[in-house]
Amino acid sequence: MTIKQKKNIALLAIEELKQKYPDAICSLEYKKPYELLFAVRLSAQCTDARVNQVTPHLFAAFPTLESFAKADVTEVEKIIFSCGFYKAKAASLVASAKMLLEEFDGQVPNTMEDLLRLPGVGRKTANLILGDVYHQPAIVADTHCIRISGRLGLTDSKDPLKVEMALRQVIPPEEGSDFCHRIVLFGRDICDARKPDCGNCPMKDFCPSAGKIDKKPAKKAYC
């Protein structure tokens, strides 16, 4: 498939997703930029629904960045235990809070380079922050994005960085962040990893994978 063909499919997908999900919002609940940063960290190998159950208690126990920086890591671990990998996640939250205060004047950085310096932050998290908080061009290459962009023929890799770079070539910069939020919703509703509902897919007329995916019984999801 040529770049031009991919761009055409991308534009069609963008419009269909806008119709189905007009409100392109992040599934994670937060009030402050650093809360989004921490919530995304907790979402690794865990569902957004689970994270949204945990963060109200977490942010009530540690209501400021300063309180996070001074927190006993074991106390954070107790609160976020159900999110999985709680020891590593708790340590990175406390370390990130300290770095934000010491090196960034308590503000979440607005560049990829600085965000990647924070403990536990990778490109997926950094892109989400850049898109949602700072409204910069961003591609969040999570599992839904990787799976569905591949099925649409927009990418041919499962490597997050390669998918991000490939999508930057075909998705208009101003659409990237919202496209990725909508892809998450679409992946949960219709384009499931194991049992995609191609019959009810609004993109079936131009999706090269429509009706061609072997459906397997769903397994119980982790976390």
N, C-alpha and C positions, 0 to 999 in steps of 0.2 A: 504494500500500500504506500502510495506517495505521500509526501508531507501535505500536499494540497488536499488529497482525499481525507487524510487524517484531520486536517483543519475543518473540513466540511462536516465530518461526523462529529467533531468536538462542538461545533456551533449548534448542530441539531440537538445534541445531547444537552447542552447548556439550556437551550430554550425549553426542551421537554421537562427538564428538572425544575426550571423556574415555574412552569405551570403547575407542577405537582407539589412543589415545596416552595411557595413564594417567600416564606420566612427562612432565610438561610442563617440559622443560628447554631452556635456551638451547643452540643448536648450537655456539656459540663456546666454546673451552676457555680457562679462566683460573683463577687462584688468588687474586688480589687484586682489589679493586674497580677500581683504576686500570688493571689489565690488561684487564678487560672494556671499560672506556672506550676504551682504545687499540685493542683488537681490533675493536670496532664501527667505529671510524674507518677501520681498514684494510679493512673489509668493503664500503665504498662502491664500487659498480661492480665488485665482486669476489665470488667465492663464499666461503661460510664454510669449505668444505673447503680451499681454497687458504690462507685466513688461518690455519687451524689447522696448516698445514704450516710457515708462516712464523714464527708467534709463539713457538714453543719456542726457536728460534735468537735471535729478537729479545730475549726476556726473559732468556736466558742471557747475552747480550752486555751487557745493561743490566739487572741484577738488582734495582735499587732505583729509586725515583722520583728520588733525587738523581743517580744515574748517567745517567738520561734527561735530566735538566735540564742536565747538563754535557756531554752527548753532542755530538760533531761531527755535524752534520746529514747530511753526505755519507756517514758511516759507517752511519747509520740508513737512508739511501736505498739503499745496497748490499744491505742485508738484506731490505728490503721491496719491492725492485724488481718482483718478479713479481706484486704485488698491484695494479699499475697506479696511475697518478697519484701515483707514489712521491715526487716532489719536494714536492708540496703536503702529502701525508700526513706525510712525515718532519718537515717544518717545524712542522706543527700538533702532532705528538706532543711534540717538544722544547719548544715554547712552552707547551703544556698542562701539562707537568711543572713548568716554572718557575712558572706561575700557581698550580698546586695547592700548591706549597711556599710561595710568597710570600704568597698571599692566603687560602688555606684550610687552613693548618697541615698540609699533606700529605694531607688527606682529600678524597675525592671528595664534592662538594656533594650535599645531599639535597633541593634544591628546583629546580624547573624554571628559575626565574629565574637562579639562580647557575650551573646547568649550561650554560645557553645562552650564558654569558659566555666559556666555554672555547673556544679556537680549534678550528674544525672541527666543533663540536657543534651539531646541530640537534635538532628535537623528537623525531625517531625515536630517536636515540641517548639523549637525555635520558630519554625514557619507558622505554627498556630499563633504564637504570641505576636509575630510581626503582622500577620493578617488581621487578627481580631482586635488587638490592642492598638496597633499603630497604623492599621489600614494600608499596609504595604503589599505589593504583589507577593503572593505566597502559594505554594503547593504543599499540602500536607499529605505525604505519601504513607497513609496508614494501610491496614489490611484491606479495607473496603475499596479504597482508591486503587491500590495495586491490582486487586482482583477484577474490578469492573472496567478500569481503563484497558486492561489486557483483553477482556472479552469484547470490548468495543473496537479493538484493533488499534488503539492509540499508542500502546506500548507493547513490547515483546520481552519484558524482563520482570522478574519478581524482586529485583534488588531495589530498595527504596530510593537510593540516590539516582540510579539510572531512570527509574520511573519519574521522579521529580524533574529531572533534566529533559526527558522526552516530552512531558506534558507542558513544560515551559515553552516548548517550540510550537505547540498547537493550541494552547488555551490562551485567550487574550489576558494580559496581566491583570486587568481590573476585574476579571471574572474568576480568577484562580481560587481565592479563599472561599468564596461562596459556593463555587462548584464542588469543592472538596467537602464542605459541610453537607451539601445536598446529596452527594454520593454516599455518605455515611447513612443518611436516612433511607435512601433508595436501597442500599445494600441490606439494611435490616428488614425493610418492607417487602422487597420483590426479588432483588438479585442476590439471593442467599448463596453462601459458599457451596453448599451441597445440593440444595433443591431450589434453583432459580425458577421463579414463576414467569416463564417466558410468555405464556398466554395472556397475561395481564400486564405485560411490560409496555410502557408508552414508547419505548425505543426499538421495539421488535422489527419495525419496518426497515431500519437501517443498521441494526446491530448484526455484524457478521456471525455472531455466536448464537443467535436466537434459535432455539429448538435443537441445538447441536451438542448441548452439554450433558454428559452422563450424570444422572442424578443418583446420589448415594444417600443412604440413611443418615440422618443428622446424628452427630455425637454430642454428648453433654459437654457444654462449653466450660472451660476452666473459670473458676471464680464466679 
